[in-house]
Amino acid sequence: MPDTSPTIATDQTPEGRIAVLRGQWNALQLTTPAQLRRAEGALTGLKDVAAWDLRPVQLLDHLGALMLWDHWGRRWPTRLEVDEDQRAVLERVAQYGENPPPAHPRTTLSDRVGALGLGVVQAMGQVRDFVALMGQLLLDLLRLLARPHKGPWRDFSGHLFHIGAQALPITALVGFLIGVVLAYLMSQVLRQFGAETFIVNILGLALIRELGPLLAAVLIAGRSGSAITAQIGVMRVTEELDAMRVLGIPAGFRLVMPRAMALAIVMPLISAWTTLAALIGGMLAADITLGITPSYFMEAMPKAVPVANLTLAMAKSVVFGLSIALIGCHYGLRVKPNTESLGQGTTSSVVASITAVILIDALFAVMFKSVGI
């Protein structure tokens, strides 16, 4: 069997050295590491060659031609002996080698204004779809009130379990640690002014009114909001949503409404659970660092924190839950039937949910600044 390895031999002539190429200069040979190193090493010592003879080459493809073209400095050598097929391959490589890819056109002011306008239009489209989703949720709730026996109660109970019961361990752990950290840091400052007893006021007001509901909502947004988007997005990828539309099953009634109802009911309970865990952590840390006993802590808490703060926290937790569910469903329904869009939608859902939770909390803080203080 003849040797097909790419080789180079040199002959000395009165006109100078001639490089004679033999073997197969193609992808099959040049993608082998040993053959590639041998070919590159042979070309390295041929800087002063007067002529090149490629006619003995058995096979020359674009990869071999590109290697030779790069070695020649992307210009034709002075003397070159080739047949017609080899010249055609070399000319194609030279054509694309001499013409670099076109540079991206410069972005003008009109292009930037157009991009800004397109972004505004897309944002307004998302706002329109979100408002339509809220309106559809209201209509579905009215339909459920009219015919409660036809409601998706099994889906509703399943979401209660997955969103609520399974989130209790992580929310309790995070809440407990936050309470410990807050009590420890505040004790260092309060001890300097002899105001150790005020730790009950600070912890109670901060955790019950703000941090407990906010922390629970952020955790649920990252945990359950992303799951909602991923579940509905996978249904889009697997064409289950199209099948539901063909069968006449309303997606809002079977997908959006059970999740929104479950989160609206579960969110206040998880907020209370997280707040309780944070208060327990703060109470233990206050006992260790300041010597404030748990009995004093529980006795002083109702006097330091009015019940209106707990009512306000539960009310805004309901709004947190509805917003997380609606945002998760909104981005899930906007997923395109590909995995890249599914990942982008899930990420956008978590970011938008957390942002909405913080904005709603700030709005409640401004609107009810005189309540419970």
C-alpha positions as CSV (number, residue, x, y, z in Angstrom):
1,M,0.0,0.0,0.0
2,P,1.6,3.3,-1.0
3,D,2.5,5.9,1.7
4,T,0.0,8.7,1.8
5,S,1.7,10.8,4.5
6,P,2.3,14.4,3.5
7,T,6.0,14.8,2.8
8,I,8.3,17.4,1.2
9,A,11.5,16.8,-0.7
10,T,13.9,19.4,-2.0
11,D,15.9,19.3,-5.2
12,Q,18.8,21.5,-6.1
13,T,18.7,23.1,-9.5
14,P,20.6,25.9,-11.2
15,E,17.7,28.2,-10.5
16,G,17.7,27.3,-6.8
17,R,16.1,24.9,-4.5
18,I,12.8,23.4,-5.5
19,A,10.3,22.0,-2.9
20,V,8.5,18.9,-4.2
21,L,5.4,17.8,-2.2
22,R,4.1,14.3,-2.2
23,G,1.4,12.3,-0.4
24,Q,-2.0,13.4,0.6
25,W,-2.4,17.0,1.9
26,N,-5.9,16.7,3.1
27,A,-7.9,16.9,6.4
28,L,-7.6,13.1,6.9
29,Q,-3.8,13.3,7.1
30,L,-3.4,16.8,8.6
31,T,-5.7,16.3,11.5
32,T,-3.6,13.5,12.9
33,P,-1.3,15.1,15.5
34,A,1.8,13.3,14.3
35,Q,1.3,14.0,10.7
36,L,0.5,17.6,11.4
37,R,3.7,18.2,13.4
38,R,5.7,16.5,10.6
39,A,4.2,18.7,7.9
40,E,4.6,21.9,10.0
41,G,8.2,20.9,10.7
42,A,8.9,20.3,7.0
43,L,7.5,23.6,6.0
44,T,9.5,25.5,8.7
45,G,12.8,24.9,6.9
46,L,11.7,26.1,3.5
47,K,12.0,29.8,3.7
48,D,14.5,30.2,0.8
49,V,12.8,27.9,-1.7
50,A,12.8,29.3,-5.2
51,A,10.0,27.1,-6.6
52,W,7.2,24.8,-5.5
53,D,6.1,21.7,-7.3
54,L,2.7,20.3,-6.2
55,R,2.1,18.0,-9.1
56,P,3.2,14.8,-7.3
57,V,0.6,15.4,-4.6
58,Q,-2.0,12.6,-4.6
59,L,-4.8,14.7,-3.0
60,L,-5.0,18.4,-2.0
61,D,-8.0,19.8,-0.2
62,H,-8.8,23.2,1.3
63,L,-7.1,22.4,4.6
64,G,-3.8,21.5,2.9
65,A,-4.1,24.5,0.6
66,L,-4.7,26.8,3.5
67,M,-1.6,25.5,5.3
68,L,0.5,26.2,2.2
69,W,-1.1,29.6,1.7
70,D,-0.3,30.6,5.2
71,H,3.3,29.4,4.9
72,W,3.7,31.5,1.7
73,G,2.7,34.6,3.6
74,R,-0.7,34.7,1.9
75,R,0.8,35.5,-1.5
76,W,1.7,33.5,-4.6
77,P,5.3,32.2,-4.8
78,T,7.5,33.2,-7.7
79,R,7.4,29.8,-9.3
80,L,4.6,27.3,-8.8
81,E,4.0,24.0,-10.6
82,V,0.5,22.7,-10.2
83,D,-2.2,21.0,-12.2
84,E,-5.6,22.6,-12.9
85,D,-7.5,21.0,-9.9
86,Q,-4.8,22.1,-7.5
87,R,-4.7,25.6,-8.8
88,A,-8.5,25.9,-8.5
89,V,-8.3,24.9,-4.8
90,L,-5.5,27.3,-4.2
91,E,-7.3,30.1,-5.9
92,R,-10.4,29.6,-3.7
93,V,-8.3,29.7,-0.6
94,A,-6.4,32.8,-1.9
95,Q,-9.7,34.5,-2.7
96,Y,-11.1,34.1,0.8
97,G,-7.8,34.7,2.4
98,E,-7.3,38.0,0.7
99,N,-10.8,39.3,1.5
100,P,-11.3,39.5,5.2
101,P,-14.8,39.3,6.5
102,P,-16.7,42.6,6.4
103,A,-16.4,44.7,9.5
104,H,-19.5,45.4,11.4
105,P,-21.0,48.8,10.4
106,R,-20.6,51.6,12.9
107,T,-23.6,52.2,15.1
108,T,-25.1,55.6,14.3
109,L,-27.3,57.8,16.5
110,S,-30.4,56.8,14.5
111,D,-29.6,53.1,15.0
112,R,-29.4,53.7,18.8
113,V,-32.6,55.7,18.8
114,G,-34.3,52.9,16.8
115,A,-32.9,50.3,19.2
116,L,-34.3,52.3,22.2
117,G,-37.7,52.6,20.5
118,L,-37.7,48.8,19.8
119,G,-36.9,48.2,23.5
120,V,-39.7,50.5,24.6
121,V,-42.1,48.7,22.3
122,Q,-41.1,45.3,23.6
123,A,-41.4,46.5,27.2
124,M,-44.8,47.9,26.5
125,G,-45.8,44.6,25.0
126,Q,-44.7,42.8,28.1
127,V,-46.7,45.2,30.2
128,R,-49.8,44.6,28.0
129,D,-49.4,40.8,28.3
130,F,-49.0,41.1,32.0
131,V,-52.1,43.2,32.4
132,A,-54.0,40.8,30.2
133,L,-52.8,38.0,32.4
134,M,-54.1,39.7,35.6
135,G,-57.5,40.4,33.9
136,Q,-57.7,36.8,32.8
137,L,-57.0,35.7,36.4
138,L,-59.8,37.9,37.7
139,L,-62.2,36.3,35.1
140,D,-61.1,32.8,36.1
141,L,-61.7,33.6,39.8
142,L,-65.2,34.7,38.9
143,R,-65.8,31.6,36.9
144,L,-64.5,29.5,39.9
145,L,-67.0,31.3,42.2
146,A,-69.8,30.6,39.8
147,R,-68.9,26.9,39.4
148,P,-66.7,25.8,42.3
149,H,-67.3,22.1,41.7
150,K,-65.4,22.4,38.3
151,G,-62.3,24.1,39.8
152,P,-58.8,22.6,39.5
153,W,-58.7,21.7,43.2
154,R,-56.3,18.8,42.8
155,D,-53.7,21.1,41.1
156,F,-54.4,23.7,43.8
157,S,-53.7,21.2,46.6
158,G,-50.5,20.0,44.9
159,H,-49.2,23.5,44.6
160,L,-50.0,24.1,48.2
161,F,-47.8,21.2,49.2
162,H,-44.9,21.9,46.8
163,I,-44.8,25.6,47.3
164,G,-45.7,25.7,50.9
165,A,-44.9,22.6,52.9
166,Q,-41.6,21.8,51.1
167,A,-40.4,25.3,51.6
168,L,-40.7,25.3,55.4
169,P,-37.2,23.8,56.2
170,I,-35.1,26.3,54.1
171,T,-37.2,29.3,55.1
172,A,-36.9,28.4,58.8
173,L,-33.2,27.9,58.6
174,V,-32.5,31.2,56.8
175,G,-34.9,33.0,59.1
176,F,-33.2,31.6,62.2
177,L,-29.8,32.6,61.0
178,I,-30.9,36.1,60.1
179,G,-32.3,36.5,63.5
180,V,-29.1,35.4,65.2
181,V,-27.0,37.7,63.0
182,L,-29.2,40.7,63.6
183,A,-29.4,40.2,67.4
184,Y,-25.6,39.6,67.7
185,L,-24.8,42.8,65.7
186,M,-27.3,45.0,67.4
187,S,-26.2,43.8,70.9
188,Q,-22.7,45.1,70.2
189,V,-24.1,48.6,69.6
190,L,-26.8,48.7,72.3
191,R,-24.4,47.5,75.0
192,Q,-22.3,50.7,74.4
193,F,-25.3,52.9,75.3
194,G,-26.8,50.7,78.0
195,A,-29.9,50.2,76.0
196,E,-29.9,46.4,75.9
197,T,-33.7,46.0,76.5
198,F,-34.4,47.9,73.3
199,I,-33.3,44.9,71.3
200,V,-36.8,43.6,71.7
201,N,-38.3,46.6,70.0
202,I,-35.8,46.7,67.2
203,L,-35.9,42.9,66.5
204,G,-39.7,42.7,66.8
205,L,-40.4,45.7,64.5
206,A,-37.7,44.9,61.9
207,L,-38.5,41.2,61.6
208,I,-42.3,41.2,61.9
209,R,-43.0,44.3,59.8
210,E,-40.2,44.1,57.1
211,L,-37.5,41.5,57.1
212,G,-39.7,38.4,57.8
213,P,-42.1,38.9,54.9
214,L,-39.4,40.3,52.6
215,L,-37.0,37.4,53.2
216,A,-39.7,34.8,52.8
217,A,-40.8,36.4,49.5
218,V,-37.3,36.5,48.1
219,L,-36.7,32.9,49.0
220,I,-40.1,31.8,47.4
221,A,-39.3,33.9,44.3
222,G,-36.1,32.1,43.8
223,R,-37.4,28.7,44.7
224,S,-41.0,28.5,43.5
225,G,-41.1,31.4,41.0
226,S,-38.4,29.8,38.9
227,A,-40.1,26.4,39.2
228,I,-43.4,27.9,37.9
229,T,-41.6,29.4,34.9
230,A,-39.7,26.2,34.2
231,Q,-42.8,24.0,34.4
232,I,-44.9,26.1,32.0
233,G,-41.9,26.7,29.8
234,V,-41.3,22.9,29.5
235,M,-44.9,22.6,28.5
236,R,-44.3,25.1,25.8
237,V,-41.2,23.2,24.6
238,T,-43.0,19.9,24.6
239,E,-46.0,21.5,22.8
240,E,-48.4,20.6,25.7
241,L,-49.7,24.2,25.7
242,D,-50.6,23.8,22.0
243,A,-52.3,20.5,22.8
244,M,-54.3,22.2,25.6
245,R,-55.4,24.9,23.2
246,V,-56.5,22.3,20.6
247,L,-58.5,20.5,23.3
248,G,-60.2,23.7,24.4
249,I,-58.6,23.7,27.9
250,P,-58.0,27.3,29.0
251,A,-54.4,27.7,30.2
252,G,-55.3,30.5,32.6
253,F,-57.9,28.4,34.4
254,R,-55.8,25.3,34.7
255,L,-52.2,26.7,35.0
256,V,-52.2,30.3,36.2
257,M,-55.1,30.4,38.6
258,P,-54.2,27.4,40.8
259,R,-50.6,28.7,41.2
260,A,-51.8,32.2,42.0
261,M,-54.3,31.0,44.6
262,A,-51.8,28.7,46.2
263,L,-49.1,31.4,46.5
264,A,-51.6,33.9,47.8
265,I,-52.6,31.6,50.6
266,V,-49.2,30.1,51.3
267,M,-47.2,33.3,51.3
268,P,-48.6,34.8,54.5
269,L,-48.1,31.5,56.3
270,I,-44.5,31.2,55.2
271,S,-43.9,34.8,56.2
272,A,-45.2,34.1,59.7
273,W,-43.2,30.9,59.8
274,T,-40.0,32.7,58.7
275,T,-40.6,35.6,61.1
276,L,-41.2,33.2,64.0
277,A,-37.9,31.3,63.2
278,A,-36.0,34.7,63.0
279,L,-37.5,35.8,66.3
280,I,-36.4,32.5,68.0
281,G,-32.9,33.0,66.6
282,G,-32.8,36.6,67.8
283,M,-34.2,35.6,71.2
284,L,-31.5,33.0,71.7
285,A,-28.7,35.3,70.6
286,A,-30.0,38.1,72.9
287,D,-30.1,35.6,75.8
288,I,-26.5,34.6,75.1
289,T,-25.0,38.0,74.3
290,L,-27.1,40.4,76.5
291,G,-28.6,38.1,79.1
292,I,-32.1,39.0,78.1
293,T,-34.2,35.9,79.0
294,P,-36.7,34.4,76.6
295,S,-39.5,35.0,79.1
296,Y,-38.8,38.7,79.2
297,F,-38.5,38.7,75.4
298,M,-41.9,37.1,74.9
299,E,-43.5,39.4,77.6
300,A,-42.1,42.6,76.1
301,M,-42.7,41.7,72.5
302,P,-46.5,42.4,72.4
303,K,-46.0,45.8,74.1
304,A,-43.2,46.8,71.8
305,V,-44.8,45.8,68.5
306,P,-48.5,46.6,67.9
307,V,-50.6,44.0,66.2
308,A,-51.1,46.3,63.2
309,N,-47.6,45.4,62.1
310,L,-48.4,41.8,61.9
311,T,-51.6,42.6,59.9
312,L,-49.7,44.8,57.5
313,A,-47.0,42.0,57.0
314,M,-49.7,39.4,56.2
315,A,-51.5,41.7,53.8
316,K,-48.4,42.6,51.8
317,S,-47.4,38.9,51.8
318,V,-50.6,38.1,49.9
319,V,-49.5,40.7,47.3
320,F,-46.0,39.2,47.2
321,G,-47.4,35.8,46.5
322,L,-49.8,37.0,43.8
323,S,-47.0,39.0,42.1
324,I,-44.5,36.1,42.2
325,A,-47.1,33.7,40.7
326,L,-48.2,36.0,38.0
327,I,-44.6,36.9,37.0
328,G,-43.6,33.3,36.9
329,C,-46.6,32.3,34.8
330,H,-46.1,35.4,32.5
331,Y,-42.5,34.4,31.7
332,G,-43.4,30.8,31.4
333,L,-46.1,31.5,28.8
334,R,-43.6,33.7,26.8
335,V,-41.0,30.9,26.5
336,K,-40.3,29.9,22.9
337,P,-40.1,26.2,22.0
338,N,-36.3,25.9,22.6
339,T,-34.1,25.3,25.6
340,E,-32.2,28.6,25.3
341,S,-35.4,30.6,25.7
342,L,-36.4,28.4,28.6
343,G,-33.2,29.2,30.5
344,Q,-33.5,32.9,29.7
345,G,-37.2,33.0,30.8
346,T,-36.4,31.3,34.1
347,T,-33.6,33.7,34.9
348,S,-35.7,36.7,33.9
349,S,-38.6,35.4,36.0
350,V,-36.4,35.2,39.2
351,V,-34.9,38.7,38.6
352,A,-38.3,40.3,37.9
353,S,-39.9,38.6,40.9
354,I,-37.3,39.7,43.4
355,T,-37.4,43.2,41.9
356,A,-41.2,43.4,42.1
357,V,-41.1,42.1,45.7
358,I,-38.7,44.9,46.8
359,L,-40.7,47.5,44.9
360,I,-43.9,46.4,46.5
361,D,-42.3,46.4,49.9
362,A,-41.1,49.9,49.4
363,L,-44.5,51.0,48.2
364,F,-46.1,49.5,51.3
365,A,-43.5,51.2,53.6
366,V,-44.4,54.6,52.1
367,M,-48.2,54.1,52.0
368,F,-48.4,52.7,55.6
369,K,-45.6,54.6,57.3
370,S,-47.9,55.7,60.1
371,V,-49.4,52.3,60.7
372,G,-48.1,50.4,63.7
373,I,-45.3,52.8,64.6
